[in-house]
Amino acid sequence: MKTRKRIGIVIAVITFIAMVWCGKEGYRAAVTYEAKTAQIARQMDAAGVAELKLKELASLFTLGLVENDTKARLLALEKERHIAQTVANRYAICFGIAAGVLVLLYVLLSLRGFTIVVSLGALVALINGLVTPIMLMIVHKNVEYLGDVILSFESKGILGSIAKLYQDGNLTVAGVILLFSVIVPALKTISMLFVSVYEHSPFAARIIRFFKHLGKWSMLDVFVVALLLVYLTSTHSNTSRAEAEIGLYFFLAYVLLSMIASLAADKMLHTQEQTPRTS
């Protein structure tokens, strides 16, 4: 039994380190992807497209003597953007695998240890989900003589959407999203850790019951609402394209890990309450 727990602890530490690393590198790749997309969007506005068309004509009439450096820059940016997206997706998959391994440690760790490990994983996922972009929005239009022109570009995360709502004067909506997508999840995860460490505390059962009832409607529903608000707070025009980013998967990983941690903590306290009766 002790050997199995030691193996579980070693795997948990390695997995947790991998999870933190994948989250950090995934965030960096997502920010790079966001930056490259923003550069392309600036190059493809009305002035940039007009410049591109003129240089294409100049290159055509001079039989290639005038180099179209704008097109070369765009191609280079597209390549860098694709690489950043590929890297970000790989780290998101790595993060998901690490989260899955934490859940599988249920068979190796004690219920208390499992709750602590999954709660820590949920906290890492929450932090990454809040700071990493979750949705990218590009608004473009087919302009006569120019072709496809990008009118606006936005990349948003949960915290960025809350800030935008606040700046736009939507204080109530911003407050609700801040409460149920940031404050409540953070308090819930920290409370799970408290319950795991101080399982004999008289407040442990009350904390579990409170967040168990609150979590029935606050987590998944507000998660969906937050995504819709991210989409709706973007500028709309004739044509728009929305693209999910890896912050979405980080936040989803938090939701799942948090639910599992809550169930594990509830079972742990229930087992503790039943033990004196069977002795």
CYANA upper distance limits for C-alpha pairs under 8 A (distance plus 0.5 A):
  1 MET  CA      5 LYS  CA      6.82
  2 LYS  CA      6 ARG  CA      6.66
  3 THR  CA      7 ILE  CA      6.71
  4 ARG  CA      8 GLY  CA      6.67
  4 ARG  CA    108 LEU  CA      6.28
  4 ARG  CA    109 LEU  CA      8.05
  5 LYS  CA      9 ILE  CA      6.60
  5 LYS  CA    108 LEU  CA      6.16
  5 LYS  CA    109 LEU  CA      5.78
  5 LYS  CA    110 SER  CA      7.82
  6 ARG  CA     10 VAL  CA      6.72
  7 ILE  CA     11 ILE  CA      6.66
  7 ILE  CA    108 LEU  CA      7.98
  8 GLY  CA     12 ALA  CA      6.45
  8 GLY  CA    105 LEU  CA      6.82
  8 GLY  CA    108 LEU  CA      5.62
  8 GLY  CA    109 LEU  CA      6.18
  9 ILE  CA     13 VAL  CA      6.67
  9 ILE  CA    109 LEU  CA      7.78
 10 VAL  CA     14 ILE  CA      6.78
 11 ILE  CA     15 THR  CA      6.42
 12 ALA  CA     16 PHE  CA      6.41
 12 ALA  CA    102 LEU  CA      7.04
 12 ALA  CA    105 LEU  CA      7.89
 12 ALA  CA    117 VAL  CA      7.45
 13 VAL  CA     17 ILE  CA      6.69
 14 ILE  CA     18 ALA  CA      6.69
 15 THR  CA     19 MET  CA      6.53
 15 THR  CA     98 ALA  CA      6.16
 15 THR  CA    101 VAL  CA      7.61
 15 THR  CA    102 LEU  CA      7.54
 16 PHE  CA     20 VAL  CA      6.75
 16 PHE  CA     98 ALA  CA      7.82
 16 PHE  CA    102 LEU  CA      8.43
 16 PHE  CA    121 GLY  CA      7.29
 17 ILE  CA     21 TRP  CA      6.64
 18 ALA  CA     22 CYS  CA      6.45
 18 ALA  CA     95 PHE  CA      8.12
 18 ALA  CA     98 ALA  CA      7.31
 19 MET  CA     23 GLY  CA      6.53
 19 MET  CA     94 CYS  CA      8.08
 19 MET  CA     95 PHE  CA      5.84
 19 MET  CA     98 ALA  CA      6.13
 19 MET  CA     99 ALA  CA      7.67
 19 MET  CA    121 GLY  CA      8.15
 19 MET  CA    124 VAL  CA      8.26
 20 VAL  CA     24 LYS  CA      6.66
 20 VAL  CA    124 VAL  CA      7.22
 21 TRP  CA     25 GLU  CA      6.59
 22 CYS  CA     26 GLY  CA      6.19
 22 CYS  CA     91 TYR  CA      5.69
 22 CYS  CA     92 ALA  CA      7.59
 22 CYS  CA     94 CYS  CA      6.78
 22 CYS  CA     95 PHE  CA      6.01
 23 GLY  CA     27 TYR  CA      6.54
 23 GLY  CA     91 TYR  CA      7.51
 23 GLY  CA     92 ALA  CA      7.84
 23 GLY  CA     95 PHE  CA      6.86
 23 GLY  CA    124 VAL  CA      8.42
 23 GLY  CA    125 ALA  CA      8.19
 23 GLY  CA    128 ASN  CA      6.73
 24 LYS  CA     28 ARG  CA      6.87
 24 LYS  CA    128 ASN  CA      8.21
 25 GLU  CA     29 ALA  CA      6.66
 25 GLU  CA     88 ALA  CA      8.17
 25 GLU  CA     91 TYR  CA      7.32
 26 GLY  CA     30 ALA  CA      6.53
 26 GLY  CA     87 VAL  CA      7.84
 26 GLY  CA     88 ALA  CA      5.35
 26 GLY  CA     89 ASN  CA      8.05
 26 GLY  CA     90 ARG  CA      8.43
 26 GLY  CA     91 TYR  CA      5.51
 26 GLY  CA     92 ALA  CA      6.75
 26 GLY  CA    246 ILE  CA      8.16
 27 TYR  CA     31 VAL  CA      6.65
 27 TYR  CA     88 ALA  CA      7.88
 27 TYR  CA    128 ASN  CA      7.75
 27 TYR  CA    131 VAL  CA      8.49
 27 TYR  CA    132 THR  CA      6.15
 27 TYR  CA    247 GLY  CA      8.39
 28 ARG  CA     32 THR  CA      6.71
 28 ARG  CA     88 ALA  CA      8.47
 29 ALA  CA     33 TYR  CA      6.61
 29 ALA  CA     84 ALA  CA      5.87
 29 ALA  CA     85 GLN  CA      7.52
 29 ALA  CA     87 VAL  CA      6.75
 29 ALA  CA     88 ALA  CA      5.44
 30 ALA  CA     34 GLU  CA      6.61
 30 ALA  CA     84 ALA  CA      7.41
 30 ALA  CA     85 GLN  CA      7.39
 30 ALA  CA     88 ALA  CA      6.07
 30 ALA  CA    132 THR  CA      7.60
 30 ALA  CA    133 PRO  CA      7.54
 30 ALA  CA    245 GLU  CA      7.90
 30 ALA  CA    246 ILE  CA      7.59
 31 VAL  CA     35 ALA  CA      6.61
 31 VAL  CA    132 THR  CA      8.13
 31 VAL  CA    133 PRO  CA      8.06
 32 THR  CA     36 LYS  CA      6.66
 32 THR  CA     81 ARG  CA      8.11
 32 THR  CA     84 ALA  CA      6.70
 33 TYR  CA     37 THR  CA      6.62
 33 TYR  CA     80 GLU  CA      8.50
 33 TYR  CA     81 ARG  CA      5.80
 33 TYR  CA     82 HIS  CA      8.21
 33 TYR  CA     84 ALA  CA      5.57
 33 TYR  CA     85 GLN  CA      6.28
 34 GLU  CA     38 ALA  CA      6.67
 34 GLU  CA    136 LEU  CA      8.50
 34 GLU  CA    155 SER  CA      7.29
 35 ALA  CA     39 GLN  CA      6.80
 36 LYS  CA     40 ILE  CA      6.78
 36 LYS  CA     77 LEU  CA      6.73
 36 LYS  CA     78 GLU  CA      8.17
 36 LYS  CA     80 GLU  CA      7.61
 36 LYS  CA     81 ARG  CA      5.91
 37 THR  CA     41 ALA  CA      6.61
 37 THR  CA     81 ARG  CA      7.06
 38 ALA  CA     42 ARG  CA      6.77
 38 ALA  CA    153 PHE  CA      7.19
 39 GLN  CA     43 GLN  CA      6.79
 39 GLN  CA     77 LEU  CA      8.16
 40 ILE  CA     44 MET  CA      6.60
 40 ILE  CA     74 LEU  CA      7.10
 40 ILE  CA     77 LEU  CA      7.23
 40 ILE  CA     78 GLU  CA      8.04
 41 ALA  CA     45 ASP  CA      6.92
 41 ALA  CA    150 ILE  CA      6.52
 41 ALA  CA    152 SER  CA      7.85
 41 ALA  CA    153 PHE  CA      6.99
 42 ARG  CA     48 GLY  CA      7.78
 42 ARG  CA    150 ILE  CA      8.39
 43 GLN  CA     48 GLY  CA      5.41
 43 GLN  CA     49 VAL  CA      7.60
 43 GLN  CA     74 LEU  CA      7.99
 44 MET  CA     48 GLY  CA      5.66
 44 MET  CA     49 VAL  CA      5.78
 44 MET  CA    149 VAL  CA      6.34
 44 MET  CA    150 ILE  CA      6.13
 45 ASP  CA     49 VAL  CA      6.52
 45 ASP  CA    149 VAL  CA      5.86
 45 ASP  CA    150 ILE  CA      5.51
 45 ASP  CA    151 LEU  CA      6.72
 46 ALA  CA     50 ALA  CA      6.63
 46 ALA  CA    146 LEU  CA      8.09
 46 ALA  CA    149 VAL  CA      6.29
 46 ALA  CA    150 ILE  CA      7.89
 46 ALA  CA    151 LEU  CA      8.40
 47 ALA  CA     51 GLU  CA      6.69
 48 GLY  CA     52 LEU  CA      6.65
 49 VAL  CA     53 LYS  CA      6.66
 49 VAL  CA    146 LEU  CA      7.02
 49 VAL  CA    147 GLY  CA      8.49
 49 VAL  CA    149 VAL  CA      7.33
 50 ALA  CA     54 LEU  CA      6.72
 50 ALA  CA    146 LEU  CA      6.84
 51 GLU  CA     55 LYS  CA      6.69
 51 GLU  CA     70 THR  CA      8.36
 52 LEU  CA     56 GLU  CA      6.65
 52 LEU  CA     68 ASN  CA      8.08
 52 LEU  CA     70 THR  CA      6.58
 52 LEU  CA     71 LYS  CA      7.15
 53 LYS  CA     57 LEU  CA      6.79
 53 LYS  CA    146 LEU  CA      7.95
 54 LEU  CA     58 ALA  CA      6.65
 55 LYS  CA     59 SER  CA      6.48
 55 LYS  CA     66 VAL  CA      8.22
 55 LYS  CA     67 GLU  CA      8.16
 55 LYS  CA     68 ASN  CA      5.95
 55 LYS  CA     70 THR  CA      8.24
 56 GLU  CA     60 LEU  CA      6.60
 56 GLU  CA     68 ASN  CA      6.76
 57 LEU  CA     61 PHE  CA      6.61
 58 ALA  CA     62 THR  CA      6.57
 58 ALA  CA     66 VAL  CA      6.80
 59 SER  CA     63 LEU  CA      6.43
 59 SER  CA     64 GLY  CA      5.18
 59 SER  CA     65 LEU  CA      6.85
 59 SER  CA     66 VAL  CA      5.38
 59 SER  CA     67 GLU  CA      6.56
 59 SER  CA     68 ASN  CA      6.95
 60 LEU  CA     64 GLY  CA      6.64
 62 THR  CA     66 VAL  CA      6.81
 68 ASN  CA     72 ALA  CA      7.14
 69 ASP  CA     73 ARG  CA      6.65
 70 THR  CA     74 LEU  CA      6.80
 71 LYS  CA     75 LEU  CA      6.68
 72 ALA  CA     76 ALA  CA      6.71
 73 ARG  CA     77 LEU  CA      6.62
 74 LEU  CA     78 GLU  CA      6.55
 75 LEU  CA     79 LYS  CA      6.73
 76 ALA  CA     80 GLU  CA      6.76
 77 LEU  CA     81 ARG  CA      6.42
 78 GLU  CA     82 HIS  CA      6.59
 79 LYS  CA     83 ILE  CA      6.77
 80 GLU  CA     84 ALA  CA      6.68
 81 ARG  CA     85 GLN  CA      6.68
 82 HIS  CA     86 THR  CA      6.67
 83 ILE  CA     87 VAL  CA      6.66
 84 ALA  CA     88 ALA  CA      6.55
 85 GLN  CA     89 ASN  CA      6.66
 86 THR  CA     90 ARG  CA      6.74
 87 VAL  CA     91 TYR  CA      6.84
 88 ALA  CA     92 ALA  CA      6.67
 88 ALA  CA    246 ILE  CA      7.47
 89 ASN  CA     93 ILE  CA      6.73
 89 ASN  CA    246 ILE  CA      7.29
 90 ARG  CA     94 CYS  CA      6.69
 91 TYR  CA     95 PHE  CA      6.48
 92 ALA  CA     96 GLY  CA      6.70
 92 ALA  CA    246 ILE  CA      6.68
 92 ALA  CA    249 TYR  CA      7.62
 92 ALA  CA    250 PHE  CA      7.92
 93 ILE  CA     97 ILE  CA      6.68
 94 CYS  CA     98 ALA  CA      6.73
 95 PHE  CA     99 ALA  CA      6.73
 95 PHE  CA    250 PHE  CA      8.35
 96 GLY  CA    100 GLY  CA      6.67
 96 GLY  CA    253 ALA  CA      7.54
 97 ILE  CA    101 VAL  CA      6.73
 98 ALA  CA    102 LEU  CA      6.89
 99 ALA  CA    103 VAL  CA      7.09
 99 ALA  CA    121 GLY  CA      7.37
 99 ALA  CA    253 ALA  CA      7.74
 99 ALA  CA    257 LEU  CA      8.12
100 GLY  CA    104 LEU  CA      6.89
101 VAL  CA    105 LEU  CA      6.90
102 LEU  CA    106 TYR  CA      8.24
102 LEU  CA    117 VAL  CA      7.46
102 LEU  CA    118 VAL  CA      6.70
102 LEU  CA    121 GLY  CA      8.04
103 VAL  CA    118 VAL  CA      7.36
103 VAL  CA    257 LEU  CA      8.34
103 VAL  CA    260 ILE  CA      8.48
105 LEU  CA    109 LEU  CA      6.51
105 LEU  CA    114 PHE  CA      7.28
106 TYR  CA    110 SER  CA      7.87
106 TYR  CA    111 LEU  CA      7.73
106 TYR  CA    114 PHE  CA      6.35
109 LEU  CA    113 GLY  CA      6.22
109 LEU  CA    114 PHE  CA      6.05
110 SER  CA    114 PHE  CA      6.46
111 LEU  CA    115 THR  CA      6.65
111 LEU  CA    264 ALA  CA      7.22
111 LEU  CA    265 ALA  CA      8.32
111 LEU  CA    268 MET  CA      6.65
112 ARG  CA    116 ILE  CA      6.86
112 ARG  CA    196 SER  CA      6.16
112 ARG  CA    197 VAL  CA      8.39
112 ARG  CA    265 ALA  CA      7.94
112 ARG  CA    268 MET  CA      7.20
113 GLY  CA    117 VAL  CA      6.68
113 GLY  CA    196 SER  CA      8.14
114 PHE  CA    118 VAL  CA      6.58
114 PHE  CA    264 ALA  CA      8.10
115 THR  CA    119 SER  CA      6.43
115 THR  CA    192 MET  CA      7.95
115 THR  CA    193 LEU  CA      8.04
115 THR  CA    196 SER  CA      6.84
115 THR  CA    261 ALA  CA      5.82
115 THR  CA    262 SER  CA      8.46
115 THR  CA    264 ALA  CA      6.27
115 THR  CA    265 ALA  CA      6.55
116 ILE  CA    120 LEU  CA      6.69
116 ILE  CA    192 MET  CA      8.00
116 ILE  CA    193 LEU  CA      6.21
116 ILE  CA    196 SER  CA      6.40
116 ILE  CA    197 VAL  CA      8.22
116 ILE  CA    261 ALA  CA      8.40
117 VAL  CA    121 GLY  CA      6.75
118 VAL  CA    122 ALA  CA      6.57
118 VAL  CA    257 LEU  CA      6.68
118 VAL  CA    258 SER  CA      8.04
118 VAL  CA    260 ILE  CA      7.97
118 VAL  CA    261 ALA  CA      6.19
119 SER  CA    123 LEU  CA      6.72
119 SER  CA    189 THR  CA      6.42
119 SER  CA    190 ILE  CA      8.24
119 SER  CA    192 MET  CA      6.80
119 SER  CA    193 LEU  CA      6.69
119 SER  CA    257 LEU  CA      7.61
119 SER  CA    258 SER  CA      7.08
119 SER  CA    261 ALA  CA      6.17
120 LEU  CA    124 VAL  CA      6.87
120 LEU  CA    189 THR  CA      8.30
120 LEU  CA    193 LEU  CA      8.06
121 GLY  CA    125 ALA  CA      6.69
121 GLY  CA    254 TYR  CA      8.28
121 GLY  CA    257 LEU  CA      7.59
122 ALA  CA    126 LEU  CA      6.51
122 ALA  CA    189 THR  CA      7.41
122 ALA  CA    253 ALA  CA      7.82
122 ALA  CA    254 TYR  CA      5.26
122 ALA  CA    255 VAL  CA      8.13
122 ALA  CA    257 LEU  CA      5.70
122 ALA  CA    258 SER  CA      6.09
123 LEU  CA    127 ILE  CA      6.79
123 LEU  CA    186 ALA  CA      7.77
123 LEU  CA    189 THR  CA      6.71
123 LEU  CA    190 ILE  CA      8.36
123 LEU  CA    254 TYR  CA      7.68
124 VAL  CA    128 ASN  CA      6.81
124 VAL  CA    254 TYR  CA      8.42
125 ALA  CA    129 GLY  CA      6.40
125 ALA  CA    250 PHE  CA      5.83
125 ALA  CA    251 PHE  CA      6.69
125 ALA  CA    253 ALA  CA      6.67
125 ALA  CA    254 TYR  CA      5.38
126 LEU  CA    130 LEU  CA      6.62
126 LEU  CA    185 PRO  CA      8.24
126 LEU  CA    186 ALA  CA      8.13
126 LEU  CA    250 PHE  CA      7.46
126 LEU  CA    251 PHE  CA      6.27
126 LEU  CA    254 TYR  CA      5.77
127 ILE  CA    131 VAL  CA      6.89
128 ASN  CA    132 THR  CA      6.22
128 ASN  CA    247 GLY  CA      7.22
128 ASN  CA    250 PHE  CA      6.54
128 ASN  CA    251 PHE  CA      7.78
129 GLY  CA    133 PRO  CA      8.40
129 GLY  CA    134 ILE  CA      8.20
129 GLY  CA    157 GLY  CA      8.47
129 GLY  CA    158 ILE  CA      8.22
129 GLY  CA    247 GLY  CA      5.26
129 GLY  CA    248 LEU  CA      6.98
129 GLY  CA    249 TYR  CA      7.91
129 GLY  CA    250 PHE  CA      5.11
129 GLY  CA    251 PHE  CA      4.69
129 GLY  CA    252 LEU  CA      8.39
129 GLY  CA    254 TYR  CA      8.11
130 LEU  CA    157 GLY  CA      7.00
130 LEU  CA    158 ILE  CA      5.91
130 LEU  CA    159 LEU  CA      6.50
130 LEU  CA    182 VAL  CA      8.15
130 LEU  CA    247 GLY  CA      7.73
130 LEU  CA    251 PHE  CA      7.62
131 VAL  CA    157 GLY  CA      6.97
131 VAL  CA    158 ILE  CA      7.75
131 VAL  CA    159 LEU  CA      7.16
131 VAL  CA    247 GLY  CA      8.01
132 THR  CA    157 GLY  CA      6.51
132 THR  CA    246 ILE  CA      7.71
132 THR  CA    247 GLY  CA      5.13
133 PRO  CA    155 SER  CA      6.86
133 PRO  CA    156 LYS  CA      5.67
133 PRO  CA    157 GLY  CA      4.66
133 PRO  CA    158 ILE  CA      8.10
133 PRO  CA    245 GLU  CA      6.57
133 PRO  CA    246 ILE  CA      7.50
133 PRO  CA    247 GLY  CA      5.64
133 PRO  CA    248 LEU  CA      8.10
134 ILE  CA    155 SER  CA      8.15
134 ILE  CA    156 LYS  CA      6.55
134 ILE  CA    157 GLY  CA      5.43
134 ILE  CA    158 ILE  CA      7.82
134 ILE  CA    244 ALA  CA      6.30
134 ILE  CA    245 GLU  CA      5.03
134 ILE  CA    246 ILE  CA      6.49
134 ILE  CA    247 GLY  CA      4.80
134 ILE  CA    248 LEU  CA      5.12
135 MET  CA    155 SER  CA      6.32
135 MET  CA    156 LYS  CA      5.95
135 MET  CA    157 GLY  CA      7.16
135 MET  CA    230 VAL  CA      7.77
135 MET  CA    231 TYR  CA      8.05
135 MET  CA    242 ALA  CA      7.32
135 MET  CA    243 GLU  CA      6.14
135 MET  CA    244 ALA  CA      5.04
135 MET  CA    245 GLU  CA      5.70
135 MET  CA    247 GLY  CA      8.40
135 MET  CA    248 LEU  CA      7.98
136 LEU  CA    153 PHE  CA      8.19
136 LEU  CA    154 GLU  CA      6.40
136 LEU  CA    155 SER  CA      4.76
136 LEU  CA    156 LYS  CA      6.86
136 LEU  CA    242 ALA  CA      6.11
136 LEU  CA    243 GLU  CA      5.52
136 LEU  CA    244 ALA  CA      6.82
136 LEU  CA    245 GLU  CA      7.33
137 MET  CA    153 PHE  CA      6.34
137 MET  CA    154 GLU  CA      5.68
137 MET  CA    155 SER  CA      6.62
137 MET  CA    231 TYR  CA      8.25
137 MET  CA    234 SER  CA      7.49
137 MET  CA    240 SER  CA      7.48
137 MET  CA    241 ARG  CA      6.20
137 MET  CA    242 ALA  CA      5.03
137 MET  CA    243 GLU  CA      6.93
138 ILE  CA    150 ILE  CA      7.62
138 ILE  CA    151 LEU  CA      8.27
138 ILE  CA    152 SER  CA      6.50
138 ILE  CA    153 PHE  CA      5.13
138 ILE  CA    154 GLU  CA      7.04
138 ILE  CA    240 SER  CA      6.10
138 ILE  CA    241 ARG  CA      5.74
138 ILE  CA    242 ALA  CA      7.06
139 VAL  CA    150 ILE  CA      6.49
139 VAL  CA    151 LEU  CA      6.00
139 VAL  CA    152 SER  CA      5.70
139 VAL  CA    153 PHE  CA      6.86
139 VAL  CA    235 THR  CA      7.95
139 VAL  CA    236 HIS  CA      7.08
139 VAL  CA    237 SER  CA      6.81
139 VAL  CA    238 ASN  CA      8.25
139 VAL  CA    239 THR  CA      6.34
139 VAL  CA    240 SER  CA      4.72
139 VAL  CA    241 ARG  CA      6.91
140 HIS  CA    148 ASP  CA      7.21
140 HIS  CA    149 VAL  CA      5.94
140 HIS  CA    150 ILE  CA      4.59
140 HIS  CA    151 LEU  CA      5.54
140 HIS  CA    152 SER  CA      7.46
140 HIS  CA    237 SER  CA      8.01
140 HIS  CA    238 ASN  CA      7.95
140 HIS  CA    239 THR  CA      6.09
140 HIS  CA    240 SER  CA      6.56
141 LYS  CA    147 GLY  CA      8.48
141 LYS  CA    148 ASP  CA      6.13
141 LYS  CA    149 VAL  CA      5.89
141 LYS  CA    150 ILE  CA      6.97
141 LYS  CA    151 LEU  CA      7.46
141 LYS  CA    237 SER  CA      8.45
141 LYS  CA    238 ASN  CA      6.98
141 LYS  CA    239 THR  CA      6.45
142 ASN  CA    146 LEU  CA      8.10
142 ASN  CA    147 GLY  CA      5.56
142 ASN  CA    148 ASP  CA      4.85
142 ASN  CA    149 VAL  CA      6.59
143 VAL  CA    147 GLY  CA      5.61
143 VAL  CA    148 ASP  CA      6.70
143 VAL  CA    149 VAL  CA      7.05
152 SER  CA    235 THR  CA      8.02
154 GLU  CA    234 SER  CA      7.44
156 LYS  CA    160 GLY  CA      6.13
156 LYS  CA    161 SER  CA      6.62
156 LYS  CA    230 VAL  CA      7.19
157 GLY  CA    161 SER  CA      6.50
157 GLY  CA    230 VAL  CA      7.96
157 GLY  CA    247 GLY  CA      7.67
158 ILE  CA    162 ILE  CA      6.84
158 ILE  CA    181 SER  CA      8.33
158 ILE  CA    226 ALA  CA      7.68
158 ILE  CA    230 VAL  CA      7.92
159 LEU  CA    163 ALA  CA      6.75
159 LEU  CA    178 LEU  CA      8.48
160 GLY  CA    164 LYS  CA      6.69
161 SER  CA    165 LEU  CA      6.62
161 SER  CA    229 LEU  CA      8.05
161 SER  CA    230 VAL  CA      6.26
161 SER  CA    233 THR  CA      7.88
162 ILE  CA    166 TYR  CA      6.66
162 ILE  CA    174 ALA  CA      5.59
162 ILE  CA    175 GLY  CA      8.37
162 ILE  CA    177 ILE  CA      7.43
162 ILE  CA    178 LEU  CA      7.15
163 ALA  CA    167 GLN  CA      6.65
163 ALA  CA    174 ALA  CA      8.02
164 LYS  CA    168 ASP  CA      6.59
164 LYS  CA    233 THR  CA      8.26
165 LEU  CA    169 GLY  CA      6.87
165 LEU  CA    170 ASN  CA      5.60
165 LEU  CA    171 LEU  CA      7.33
165 LEU  CA    173 VAL  CA      7.74
165 LEU  CA    174 ALA  CA      6.00
165 LEU  CA    233 THR  CA      7.98
166 TYR  CA    170 ASN  CA      5.93
166 TYR  CA    171 LEU  CA      5.75
166 TYR  CA    174 ALA  CA      6.27
170 ASN  CA    174 ALA  CA      6.58
171 LEU  CA    175 GLY  CA      6.40
172 THR  CA    176 VAL  CA      6.72
173 VAL  CA    177 ILE  CA      6.72
174 ALA  CA    178 LEU  CA      6.48
175 GLY  CA    179 LEU  CA      6.48
176 VAL  CA    180 PHE  CA      6.68
177 ILE  CA    181 SER  CA      5.88
177 ILE  CA    182 VAL  CA      7.92
177 ILE  CA    222 VAL  CA      7.92
177 ILE  CA    226 ALA  CA      7.13
178 LEU  CA    182 VAL  CA      5.71
178 LEU  CA    183 ILE  CA      6.88
179 LEU  CA    183 ILE  CA      5.39
179 LEU  CA    184 VAL  CA      6.37
180 PHE  CA    184 VAL  CA      5.64
180 PHE  CA    185 PRO  CA      7.26
180 PHE  CA    218 SER  CA      6.68
180 PHE  CA    219 MET  CA      7.69
180 PHE  CA    222 VAL  CA      7.26
181 SER  CA    185 PRO  CA      6.72
181 SER  CA    219 MET  CA      7.94
181 SER  CA    222 VAL  CA      7.38
181 SER  CA    223 PHE  CA      7.44
181 SER  CA    226 ALA  CA      8.12
182 VAL  CA    186 ALA  CA      6.57
183 ILE  CA    187 LEU  CA      6.61
184 VAL  CA    188 LYS  CA      6.39
185 PRO  CA    189 THR  CA      6.63
185 PRO  CA    219 MET  CA      8.36
186 ALA  CA    190 ILE  CA      6.70
187 LEU  CA    191 SER  CA      6.41
188 LYS  CA    192 MET  CA      6.76
188 LYS  CA    211 PHE  CA      7.02
189 THR  CA    193 LEU  CA      7.05
189 THR  CA    258 SER  CA      7.30
190 ILE  CA    194 PHE  CA      6.79
191 SER  CA    195 VAL  CA      6.58
191 SER  CA    207 ILE  CA      7.47
192 MET  CA    196 SER  CA      6.67
192 MET  CA    208 ILE  CA      8.18
192 MET  CA    261 ALA  CA      7.47
192 MET  CA    262 SER  CA      7.28
192 MET  CA    265 ALA  CA      7.36
193 LEU  CA    197 VAL  CA      6.70
194 PHE  CA    198 TYR  CA      6.27
194 PHE  CA    199 GLU  CA      8.20
194 PHE  CA    204 ALA  CA      8.25
195 VAL  CA    199 GLU  CA      5.48
195 VAL  CA    201 SER  CA      8.15
195 VAL  CA    204 ALA  CA      5.64
195 VAL  CA    207 ILE  CA      8.27
195 VAL  CA    208 ILE  CA      8.39
195 VAL  CA    265 ALA  CA      7.60
196 SER  CA    265 ALA  CA      7.38
198 TYR  CA    204 ALA  CA      7.83
199 GLU  CA    204 ALA  CA      6.63
199 GLU  CA    269 LEU  CA      7.55
200 HIS  CA    204 ALA  CA      7.61
202 PRO  CA    206 ARG  CA      8.19
203 PHE  CA    207 ILE  CA      6.63
204 ALA  CA    208 ILE  CA      6.85
204 ALA  CA    269 LEU  CA      8.37
205 ALA  CA    209 ARG  CA      6.69
205 ALA  CA    266 ASP  CA      8.26
205 ALA  CA    269 LEU  CA      7.20
206 ARG  CA    210 PHE  CA      6.55
207 ILE  CA    211 PHE  CA      6.77
208 ILE  CA    212 LYS  CA      6.32
208 ILE  CA    262 SER  CA      7.57
208 ILE  CA    265 ALA  CA      7.70
208 ILE  CA    266 ASP  CA      6.77
209 ARG  CA    213 HIS  CA      6.74
210 PHE  CA    214 LEU  CA      6.65
211 PHE  CA    215 GLY  CA      6.05
212 LYS  CA    216 LYS  CA      7.14
212 LYS  CA    262 SER  CA      7.52
213 HIS  CA    217 TRP  CA      8.40
214 LEU  CA    218 SER  CA      6.49
215 GLY  CA    219 MET  CA      6.04
217 TRP  CA    221 ASP  CA      6.49
217 TRP  CA    222 VAL  CA      8.10
218 SER  CA    222 VAL  CA      6.12
219 MET  CA    223 PHE  CA      6.39
219 MET  CA    255 VAL  CA      7.41
220 LEU  CA    224 VAL  CA      6.87
220 LEU  CA    255 VAL  CA      7.72
221 ASP  CA    225 VAL  CA      6.78
222 VAL  CA    226 ALA  CA      6.36
223 PHE  CA    227 LEU  CA      6.91
224 VAL  CA    228 LEU  CA      6.83
225 VAL  CA    229 LEU  CA      6.64
226 ALA  CA    230 VAL  CA      6.70
227 LEU  CA    231 TYR  CA      6.85
228 LEU  CA    232 LEU  CA      6.56
229 LEU  CA    233 THR  CA      6.34
230 VAL  CA    234 SER  CA      7.35
231 TYR  CA    242 ALA  CA      8.24
236 HIS  CA    240 SER  CA      7.19
244 ALA  CA    248 LEU  CA      7.26
245 GLU  CA    249 TYR  CA      8.24
246 ILE  CA    250 PHE  CA      6.94
247 GLY  CA    251 PHE  CA      6.69
248 LEU  CA    252 LEU  CA      6.68
249 TYR  CA    253 ALA  CA      6.53
250 PHE  CA    254 TYR  CA      6.89
251 PHE  CA    255 VAL  CA      6.90
252 LEU  CA    256 LEU  CA      6.91
253 ALA  CA    257 LEU  CA      6.56
254 TYR  CA    258 SER  CA      6.27
255 VAL  CA    259 MET  CA      6.75
256 LEU  CA    260 ILE  CA      6.82
257 LEU  CA    261 ALA  CA      6.54
258 SER  CA    262 SER  CA      6.59
259 MET  CA    263 LEU  CA      6.76
260 ILE  CA    264 ALA  CA      6.60
261 ALA  CA    265 ALA  CA      6.56
262 SER  CA    266 ASP  CA      6.61
263 LEU  CA    267 LYS  CA      6.64
264 ALA  CA    268 MET  CA      6.55
265 ALA  CA    269 LEU  CA      6.76
266 ASP  CA    270 HIS  CA      6.61
267 LYS  CA    271 THR  CA      6.54
268 MET  CA    272 GLN  CA      6.73
269 LEU  CA    273 GLU  CA      6.68
270 HIS  CA    274 GLN  CA      6.79
271 THR  CA    275 THR  CA      6.68
272 GLN  CA    276 PRO  CA      8.18
273 GLU  CA    277 ARG  CA      8.28
274 GLN  CA    278 THR  CA      7.20
275 THR  CA    279 SER  CA      6.91
